[in-house]
Each structure stands twice: as structure tokens, then as C-alpha cells.
Amino acid sequence: MKQHRRLHTNERPYKCPDPNCFKMFRNLVTLKQHASVHTNMRKYKCEACGKGFKRRSHLMTHRKTHDQHQRFRCGICPDSFNNLGELLSHRSSHTEEELKLANKDSLKCPECSKILLNKVTLKNHMLTHSNERPFPCSFCEKSFKNKTHRDNHLRLHTGEKPFICRFCKAAFTVSERLVVHERIHTGETPFKCNMCDKAFRSKINLIQHSKIHSDNRPFICSLCARAFRRREALDMHMRTHTGERPYACKMCGRAFKQKGDCNKHQKTHFKSGGPVLETPLV
């Protein structure tokens, strides 16, 4: 966040240590990259010819000169070229239909043939076919298949809620929850049930509702064999056997089996106008 703010303030707190250089930088990474211009250190070596480079990006660009197949490839036919100008000139020889077909094929998942919107979504989609989770959390041991899910998870640790409701100022860790929340204010219910006239604010609510039109009850009580359509319903039912009361009133400590009952009870404290008591949860 600090580094991002510097884009707006133009603050550059990191000064080049070379006495003859007066350049300033926003962060340590760019300072270190710059500092290499004052030395002859070229730690990135080409395995093919031994040539050294100060930056890894320069080495990656150089490597392509050793492999004809890694030059400017057409992508529609097997031809490849020495520079971008030659490639663009060649591409004009292909028909518009060939170009469309090539673009479509380049965004097709090789595992399931699904066509994605762009290369980024294709890359994220392909991770669903593997167990690879290249985005680790810096606070716990969890890892994620894409950066968006990792960033959303990080906010659970930091407490950051950057997505603010424009109607009531409620804050959320992820944008999707904000979108669903704001529909409470707008009355929008875009998810329609195709079996009845009901409509819902979110897709997950529609999916849960759709189960009432089905006889499928996969969640079975291990104590009395009663079956339920949803896991949440089974969990609530199990409390009738165990006596568990996980929802405690923050005002008086009274405990309830269901969250809705606890919320209703808590409102009675506000109606009575009595003082809020800090009572340990039992």
C-alpha cells in the first residue's frame, strides 16, 4: 500500500549509494536493479554462449536468439521470423477467418476444450485440472491456485475490508460479497428459479433454493437417519441430539441452537433500553 501511494505522491525515499549518482527510487527492488549499472557484475549467464547480463529479463530476451523456434512465430502456420515487422507483414497474408480460428484455438483448454476469454483466464482455468497451488499465504500454510483467491484470503488475516457499500458504508473483504449486499438496498434479484417464480440476490441462494424442487437428500443424520437437502440443515438438526448451543448473546451470555434465534433475542436488549452487560460466553 505504501509503495502504491508513492505513485501518487511521487515520494522516492531510496537514494542510489553511488556518490556520483543522484537518482532516487520508490522501493528497494528498483534501487537494487539500478545499482547494478554502477558495477560490472553480470550474474545472469546464458547457458548456450556464456554471455552475462545484469538483469534476468535481459537474459530471457537474449535466450530467444539461440532458438529459431522461439523467435517471432506466426501462430497460424509453422513459419517464424527474425523480427516483429516481418511477422506482421506475413500475418496479413492470412485470411480473417484463419486469424479468428487461431485466436479461438489459442484460448482453448487442452484438457477439457473449454474456450476462455483471454490468456490470463486460460492460465487460471488450467490450474483447476492440477493440484498446483503456486500462490502461498504469508501468514499461514494455505496455498491457492490463483492470485485473486490468495489476496482475498490474506484479508482474513489483515482485517482489511476495502469494498465499501455506497448505501450504508458496510465493508467487505471481497468485492463479490459487496455486490450481493448492495442488492439488499436496490432490491435487485437477478437469479431466477426456473421451477417457480422466486428470485434471489445471489447464485448460491438460488442453488440452495433449487434443492426444494428435488427429492435428493444426501445429508443423513447418523443418530436417527433423518435426511436433509443441505449440510446446514443437518448441522442444525444434530443440535437437537447433542444439545449444543453455539450462538451466545453478547449482552447476557444466553446461548441458542440457531443464529436467527440469538439475533432475535439480542434485539430485546435494545428494545428494553437496558445497559449492555459484558458477560462471559457460556
Sequence and secondary structure as in RCSB ss.txt:
>XXXX:A:sequence
MKQHRRLHTNERPYKCPDPNCFKMFRNLVTLKQHASVHTNMRKYKCEACGKGFKRRSHLMTHRKTHDQHQRFRCG
ICPDSFNNLGELLSHRSSHTEEELKLANKDSLKCPECSKILLNKVTLKNHMLTHSNERPFPCSFCEKSFKNKTHR
DNHLRLHTGEKPFICRFCKAAFTVSERLVVHERIHTGETPFKCNMCDKAFRSKINLIQHSKIHSDNRPFICSLCA
RAFRRREALDMHMRTHTGERPYACKMCGRAFKQKGDCNKHQKTHFKSGGPVLETPLV
>XXXX:A:secstr
 HHHHHHHH    EE S TT   EESSHHHHHHHHGGGS    EE TTT  EESSHHHHHHHHGGG GGGSEE S
SSS EESSHHHHHHHHTTS HHHHHHHHHHHTB TTT  B SSHHHHHHHHGGGS    EE SSSS EESSHHHH
HHHHHHHH    EE TTT  EESSHHHHHHHHHHHH    EE SSSS EESSHHHHHHHHGGGS    EE TTT 
 EESSHHHHHHHHHHHH    EE TTT  EESSHHHHHHHHHHHHHHT         
